[in-house]
């Protein structure tokens, strides 16, 4: 069995700024032990792969960042081939965005092959969202990039058909998993839930766990197999999985 998890909102509480988030200690402890009992424990996040590595610091885990576009290896983050031609376009987009006077409280996060605009701390969230939606639609199109949305964020990324769901499917196939669990909380994790459903149709014992909160997008509840409430519940699930592996040495691998 393999375990794949998102980070922010799933095993780390949503923080006002990206740098303020930390992985829940109970979640991290369970993941650390699970790496000794499962053939795959992986994190698939919208963060840059280096940031994923920094937050978890568990060498036995696999880290995939930038919504699947970046895989962490011995030499650092490596972009999937389809994304590589867009590195310059993303840099140019970030440079162009930095020339704007952003609404008060809006944070621009450059992540290499993607960029995120956070408006959770905006003085006027509604006005900030409208401003960002207008400016980003024009600027992203000018650089041949696309926009996706999450909880109080806009993501700007290459227009390639590769996302968290692609990463989840690749991990299941690459590790020849007969069973897999994926935990996620946001709209970008819905692709992962759909990949879990597709894997189940192919015979994999796969389960999608939606970690919900008051801000959750309806699609999370619509596509996940089961729902749990918040990061504390994620810790309980991870601890339960660990207990099962410790008590049943004959579990499906």
Rosetta blueprint (number, residue, H / E / L):
1 X L
2 X E
3 X E
4 X E
5 X E
6 X L
7 X L
8 X E
9 X L
10 X L
11 X L
12 X E
13 X L
14 X L
15 X L
16 X L
17 X L
18 X H
19 X H
20 X H
21 X L
22 X L
23 X E
24 X L
25 X H
26 X H
27 X H
28 X H
29 X H
30 X H
31 X H
32 X H
33 X H
34 X H
35 X L
36 X L
37 X L
38 X L
39 X L
40 X E
41 X E
42 X E
43 X E
44 X E
45 X L
46 X L
47 X L
48 X L
49 X H
50 X H
51 X H
52 X H
53 X H
54 X H
55 X H
56 X H
57 X L
58 X L
59 X L
60 X L
61 X L
62 X E
63 X E
64 X E
65 X E
66 X H
67 X H
68 X H
69 X L
70 X E
71 X E
72 X E
73 X E
74 X L
75 X L
76 X E
77 X E
78 X E
79 X E
80 X L
81 X H
82 X H
83 X H
84 X H
85 X L
86 X L
87 X H
88 X H
89 X H
90 X H
91 X H
92 X H
93 X H
94 X H
95 X H
96 X H
97 X H
98 X H
99 X L
100 X L
101 X L
102 X L
103 X L
104 X L
105 X L
106 X L
107 X E
108 X E
109 X E
110 X E
111 X L
112 X L
113 X L
114 X E
115 X E
116 X E
117 X E
118 X E
119 X L
120 X L
121 X L
122 X L
123 X L
124 X L
125 X H
126 X H
127 X H
128 X H
129 X H
130 X H
131 X H
132 X H
133 X H
134 X H
135 X H
136 X H
137 X H
138 X H
139 X H
140 X H
141 X H
142 X H
143 X L
144 X L
145 X E
146 X E
147 X E
148 X E
149 X E
150 X E
151 X L
152 X L
153 X E
154 X E
155 X E
156 X E
157 X E
158 X E
159 X L
160 X L
161 X L
162 X L
163 X L
164 X H
165 X H
166 X H
167 X H
168 X H
169 X H
170 X H
171 X H
172 X H
173 X H
174 X H
175 X L
176 X L
177 X L
178 X L
179 X E
180 X E
181 X E
182 X E
183 X E
184 X E
185 X L
186 X L
187 X H
188 X H
189 X H
190 X H
191 X H
192 X H
193 X H
194 X H
195 X H
196 X H
197 X H
198 X H
199 X H
200 X H
201 X H
202 X L
203 X L
204 X L
205 X E
206 X E
207 X E
208 X E
209 X E
210 X E
211 X E
212 X E
213 X L
214 X L
215 X L
216 X L
217 X L
218 X H
219 X H
220 X H
221 X H
222 X H
223 X H
224 X L
225 X L
226 X E
227 X E
228 X E
229 X E
230 X H
231 X H
232 X H
233 X H
234 X H
235 X H
236 X H
237 X H
238 X H
239 X H
240 X H
241 X H
242 X H
243 X H
244 X H
245 X H
246 X H
247 X H
248 X L
249 X L
250 X L
251 X L
252 X L
253 X L
